[in-house]
């Protein structure tokens, strides 16, 4: 072998050995040459993210915070929220009575939310040419009283600008409680209207006497009971089977038990046994509709976002005919309050009657309607709690859906 060939082989062998040594060093090295790093670090577990609550869970938490047996809580609540005809949320909380939770199919007295329905009934008759807003009491009602100016118009009755004093006072309730099973005739109720507080048309002064007389006008104009007219004009064609006018028809289904602090001792009493025909006759067109929360929120959609009445009548109902010096309850239309929630004008009504309280409103930009019903009255915190509950529920819905 020549020396050149030998040198070539020697170089080749040395190269192979260097490659082998480098390979072995790499495979056996367990120490990272970077002094700031840790070899084969153990992965740090990623914490589980906070679970996102559903809209139903958010709303239920708000309701649960407001109900209970303490004096600063609501006994029971049924809530229905709709966004147009696409979304419906229905929730409940609290109890009807001990051992009986509130359920979604329970009927509650809606109190003065009844006035939205009575006003809509009048406007439906206006749409049909049967009534005119400038018609007077004497055009339709034969009852007379020195305390009632017979020239008061339907418009003034609808807007509470008649100057009429309320009738639900003094001896009337004693008469009802003396015979709970006998209804009190509307003519008798008419006689309980006290001396006028103002001339007609001067100022908005809320009075149940206005809607007592509107009920009498509806019956005179149609020859039917108010309950029959409501069912004919609204409940049957709108397929609303869970809403009733207690004065004229039996309330089918289960009621939420009504609670009331009748003696102002701070303790609510179960007054279900008191709710006989005499109570219903007194509440009449001022307050005697009973409904489930889902049917009541649906009514708000039909009235303020649908065709329950003509568009002209709907606009007339929500227009503020009288401003109210309040930052929340800002105006009154035809049987409709304008109330501010989260800087937005909403339209509907609040309600209170023996044993029940209610809120029903519609916000026209988002198309959200809400019905909040609860089964107590005469609690100092009741009206405030109902407002706070409605306000929190609406704010959560607006934020959740970005509307």
Residue pairs with C-beta under 8 A, 6 or more apart in sequence:
30 39
31 39
32 38
32 39
53 61
55 89
55 396
55 397
55 400
55 401
56 89
56 91
58 396
58 400
59 79
59 81
59 89
59 91
59 393
59 396
59 397
60 91
60 93
62 389
62 392
62 393
62 396
63 77
63 79
63 91
63 92
63 93
63 389
63 393
64 93
66 73
66 74
66 77
66 93
66 385
66 388
66 389
67 73
67 74
67 75
67 76
67 77
67 93
67 94
68 74
68 94
69 75
71 266
71 379
71 381
72 381
72 385
73 94
73 381
73 385
74 93
74 94
74 374
74 376
74 382
74 385
74 386
74 389
75 94
75 95
75 259
75 268
75 374
75 375
75 376
76 92
76 93
76 94
76 95
76 96
76 101
76 102
76 256
76 374
76 375
76 376
77 92
77 93
77 94
77 102
77 372
77 373
77 374
77 389
78 91
78 92
78 102
78 104
78 106
78 108
78 256
78 292
78 293
78 371
78 372
78 373
78 374
79 89
79 90
79 91
79 92
79 93
79 293
79 370
79 371
79 372
79 373
79 389
79 393
80 88
80 89
80 90
80 292
80 293
80 294
80 296
80 297
80 298
80 370
80 371
81 87
81 88
81 89
81 90
81 297
81 368
81 369
81 370
81 371
81 393
81 397
82 88
82 89
82 297
82 298
82 300
82 301
82 368
82 369
82 370
83 366
83 367
83 368
83 397
83 401
83 403
84 301
84 305
84 367
85 301
87 401
88 294
88 297
89 397
90 104
90 293
90 294
92 101
92 102
92 103
92 104
93 102
94 101
94 102
94 374
95 101
95 102
96 102
96 103
96 106
96 255
96 256
96 257
96 375
97 257
97 270
97 272
100 257
102 256
102 375
103 254
104 292
104 293
104 294
105 242
105 253
105 254
105 292
106 253
106 254
106 255
106 256
106 292
107 242
107 244
107 251
107 253
107 254
107 255
107 256
107 290
107 291
107 292
108 255
108 256
108 290
108 291
108 292
108 293
108 356
108 358
108 373
108 374
108 375
109 246
109 258
109 283
109 287
109 288
109 289
109 290
109 351
109 353
109 354
109 355
109 356
109 358
110 287
110 289
110 290
110 291
110 296
110 351
110 356
110 358
110 360
110 373
111 287
111 350
111 351
111 352
111 353
111 356
111 357
111 358
112 208
112 286
112 287
112 349
112 350
112 351
112 352
112 353
112 358
113 289
113 296
113 348
113 349
113 350
113 351
113 358
113 359
113 360
114 211
114 283
114 285
114 286
114 287
114 288
114 289
114 351
115 211
115 285
115 286
115 335
115 349
116 299
116 303
116 335
116 336
116 348
116 349
116 360
117 230
117 234
117 289
117 299
118 211
118 214
118 215
118 218
118 226
118 285
118 335
119 158
119 214
119 317
119 334
119 335
119 336
120 234
120 303
120 308
120 309
120 313
120 317
120 335
121 218
121 226
121 229
121 230
121 233
121 234
122 131
122 154
122 158
122 214
122 217
122 218
122 334
122 335
123 309
123 310
123 313
123 316
123 317
123 334
124 233
124 234
124 308
124 309
124 313
125 131
125 218
125 221
125 222
126 132
126 133
126 313
127 309
127 310
127 313
130 221
130 222
131 154
131 217
131 221
132 154
133 153
133 154
133 155
133 158
134 153
134 154
134 155
135 153
135 154
135 217
136 150
136 151
136 152
136 153
136 154
137 148
137 149
137 150
137 151
137 152
137 157
137 213
137 217
138 150
138 151
140 216
140 217
140 220
140 221
141 150
141 213
141 216
141 217
141 220
143 186
143 187
143 190
143 216
144 150
145 190
145 191
145 193
147 164
147 165
147 193
147 194
147 195
147 196
148 164
148 190
148 193
148 196
148 209
148 213
149 162
149 163
149 196
149 200
151 200
152 162
152 163
152 164
152 200
152 213
153 200
154 214
154 217
155 161
155 334
156 162
156 200
156 201
156 210
157 210
157 211
157 213
157 214
157 217
158 210
158 214
158 334
158 335
159 204
159 321
159 322
159 332
159 333
159 334
160 204
160 205
160 206
160 207
160 210
160 322
160 332
161 200
161 201
161 202
161 203
161 204
161 205
161 321
161 322
162 200
162 201
162 207
162 209
162 210
163 196
163 197
163 198
163 199
163 200
163 201
163 202
163 203
163 205
164 193
164 196
164 197
164 207
164 209
164 210
164 213
165 193
165 194
165 195
165 196
165 197
165 207
165 209
166 193
166 194
166 207
166 208
166 209
167 189
167 190
167 192
167 193
167 194
167 208
167 209
167 212
168 192
168 208
168 282
168 286
169 192
169 194
170 192
171 192
172 184
172 189
172 192
172 282
173 282
175 184
175 278
176 184
176 278
176 279
176 281
176 282
177 274
177 278
179 278
180 273
180 274
180 276
180 277
180 278
180 279
181 276
181 277
181 278
182 277
182 278
183 247
183 277
183 278
183 280
183 281
184 278
184 281
184 282
185 281
186 212
186 215
186 216
186 281
186 284
189 212
189 281
189 282
189 284
190 212
190 213
190 216
193 209
193 212
197 205
197 207
198 205
203 322
204 321
204 322
204 324
204 332
206 332
208 286
208 287
211 284
211 285
211 286
211 335
212 284
212 285
212 286
214 285
215 226
215 284
215 285
218 226
218 229
218 285
219 225
219 226
219 229
222 228
222 229
224 232
225 247
225 248
226 245
226 247
226 248
226 284
226 285
227 244
227 245
227 247
227 248
227 249
228 248
230 245
231 245
231 249
234 240
234 299
234 302
234 308
235 241
235 243
238 298
238 302
238 308
240 295
240 298
240 299
240 302
241 295
242 253
242 291
242 292
242 294
242 295
243 289
243 290
243 291
243 292
243 295
243 296
243 299
244 250
244 251
244 252
244 289
244 290
244 291
245 288
245 289
246 280
246 283
246 288
246 289
246 290
247 280
247 281
247 283
247 284
247 285
247 288
251 290
253 292
255 272
255 275
255 290
256 356
256 373
256 375
257 270
257 272
257 355
257 375
258 270
258 271
258 272
258 275
258 354
258 355
258 356
258 375
258 376
258 377
259 268
259 269
259 270
259 271
259 355
259 375
259 376
259 377
260 268
260 269
260 271
260 354
260 355
260 376
260 377
260 378
261 267
261 268
261 269
261 377
261 378
261 379
262 269
262 271
262 378
264 378
268 376
268 378
268 379
271 354
271 355
272 355
274 354
275 354
275 355
279 354
280 288
283 353
287 351
287 353
288 353
291 299
291 371
291 373
292 373
293 371
293 372
293 373
294 371
296 358
296 360
296 371
296 373
297 360
297 369
297 370
297 371
298 369
299 308
299 360
299 371
300 348
300 360
300 361
300 362
300 369
300 370
300 371
301 362
301 367
301 369
302 308
303 309
303 314
303 317
303 362
304 314
304 318
304 347
304 348
304 362
304 364
304 369
305 362
305 364
305 367
305 369
308 314
309 317
316 333
316 334
317 333
317 334
317 335
317 336
317 347
318 333
318 336
318 338
318 347
319 333
319 334
320 330
320 331
320 332
320 333
320 338
321 331
321 332
321 333
321 334
322 331
322 332
323 330
323 331
324 330
324 331
324 332
327 340
328 339
328 340
328 387
329 337
329 338
329 339
330 338
330 339
330 340
330 345
331 337
331 338
332 338
333 347
335 349
336 347
336 348
336 349
337 347
337 348
337 349
337 350
338 345
338 346
338 347
339 345
339 346
339 347
339 348
339 350
339 361
340 346
341 361
341 363
341 390
341 391
341 394
341 395
342 391
342 394
342 395
342 398
344 363
344 365
344 366
344 398
345 363
345 364
346 361
346 362
346 363
346 394
347 361
347 362
347 364
348 359
348 360
348 361
348 362
348 369
349 360
349 361
350 358
350 359
350 383
350 386
351 357
351 358
351 359
351 360
352 358
352 377
352 382
352 383
353 377
354 377
355 375
355 376
355 377
356 373
356 374
356 375
356 376
356 377
357 373
357 374
357 376
357 377
357 382
357 383
357 386
358 371
358 372
358 373
358 374
358 386
359 370
359 371
359 372
359 386
359 387
359 390
360 369
360 370
360 371
360 372
361 369
361 370
361 390
362 368
362 369
362 370
363 369
363 394
365 403
366 397
366 398
366 401
366 403
368 394
368 397
368 398
368 403
370 390
370 393
370 394
370 397
372 386
372 389
372 390
372 393
374 382
374 386
376 382
379 385
397 403
